[in-house]
């Protein structure tokens, strides 16, 4: 008499059964072109077939996934940028960059939106991003990760640091309150002392045709920055456009370069 | 209690404060072996927490640290203390391993792991933690909104956004064309230049101090002592009229500080030679101009012969001169600070006629 082998199926929880069913449906399989990532092959496929995940390599140095080494500051900077883009987009629905409306729209956001925290998330997120970018650079310096072959990516990073500060600086003006215009006034006053290009800068007096000054208050570096001789309507519009369109586009392009180069320069740094 | 507050107010004076920051850096670098313990790091964080908690009982201190836009800087202080100590600790741990011939920790972890799940889950968790922190922060603290913009009413003090307060602090010592344009420009250029002038092949991709002593010390000096500590100074210790106020001091609008700053030209012509100032401004400022030219032009050459001879050999002439120029520009700030504090020197070269003051 042949013995019968009895297969005992392990008890699966309803959640697991639902998960197993869900990942076998046609809809799921049309979105994710690979099996569940529980075998080595599928762990490769999940990274290669997903546009968001394919920024990553498939495998990575063990030290590169340790918080002890990376502090996660670069990743957090990127996440904060995404969060700022999203909250900023929502704020743009309610904000008009004119002297007439700017301040009132911010008051409206504060007074008429119950439990609204979008402006808070945007402001504190921006402060946090400045700090995470600094700490990211600090970590990269302390691990010597700027050394060859990553010199160029460090330079790209420095430009992104400048753009981060400019993004924060241009956003500072938009609420159009006392804090905003005076901070921008203090900051932009520097521009009029630009050598040769600012009307109170050294050398500007040399740029003259006879008695006609080529560099004066209405055409110098500060004027270009503010669109006027003081922080007024021109400055508000200029800062708004730079803050919402110009600078984010610039930094997004550089981010693409930065992440691409992290991969091309040999992935996250480690001892040679 | 007032006595203790008095001590802190005195210590926070820009001169003492800056000196203490430099000493802290020297201590950090020199005594790194003994601070590389968890007890020291978490102890330091504890001391800072205690300071802010007890200090918060004082109304003047509470006013300045709870100002919504200053809260991130309180956070920055804690993060900096932690990460400067932490990176130093990691460096010491690795240096000990390297001395024993084991190689840095990171080299022992050079085998590969799967990005899914090892990295993507770490990222997901960081993302969730970061979101929670941001949302809680946003619920607890309202974003500031002051009175509508009014060009007729200038707030006193008028401060730039916090990340530029180090530059605004530099305005005490330099004119805007240097503090606001040239030196920030050189910071950016200098940062970009770092990988191209640092030819040390060691210390690439792991924490270490012994293999990169000079680079790390200089970077910590620039980033922590000059950039960050001046931001803290500008945020917490500068009040109306950009006068200095201790952390527990009331911001008195009518505090008077005598400005008896004197130009180098007056020291040279009037006080040393007993003559009136020459009317020709070039002649008047000649001593200062010569000094500046010596500092920028002759000093690098002199240093290359003696003190920095090893660096000329190591870097080659072009890299050496770029490096030493950036270094001297960085040191220009502490030098001008010292000259101001010791000699009340206002300008080394002062030609207001063409806005050329150094």
Interface residues (C-beta under 8 A of the other chain):
Chain A: X37 X40 X43 X46 X47 X53 X56 X57 X58 X59 X60 X61 X62 X63 X64 X65 X66 X67 X68 X69 X71 X72 X75 X76 X79 X80 X83 X103 X106 X107 X110 X117 X119 X120 X121 X122 X123 X124 X125 X127 X128 X130 X131 X134 X135 X138 X139 X141 X142 X143 X144 X145 X146 X147 X148 X150 X151 X154 X155 X158 X159 X161 X162 X165 X168 X169 X172 X175 X176 X177 X178 X179 X180 X181 X182 X183 X185 X186 X187 X189 X190 X191 X192 X193 X194 X195 X198 X200 X201 X202 X203 X204 X205 X206 X230 X231 X232 X269 X270 X271 X272
Chain B: X69 X72 X75 X76 X79 X83 X87 X90 X91 X103 X104 X105 X106 X107 X109 X110 X111 X112 X113 X114 X115 X116 X117 X118 X119 X120 X122 X123 X126 X127 X130 X131 X134 X135 X137 X138 X139 X141 X142 X143 X144 X145 X146 X147 X148 X149 X150 X151 X153 X154 X155 X158 X159 X160 X161 X162 X163 X164 X167 X168 X175 X176 X177 X179 X180 X181 X182 X188 X191 X192 X194 X195 X196 X198 X200 X201 X202 X203 X204 X205 X206 X207 X208 X212 X216 X219 X223 X354 X355 X356
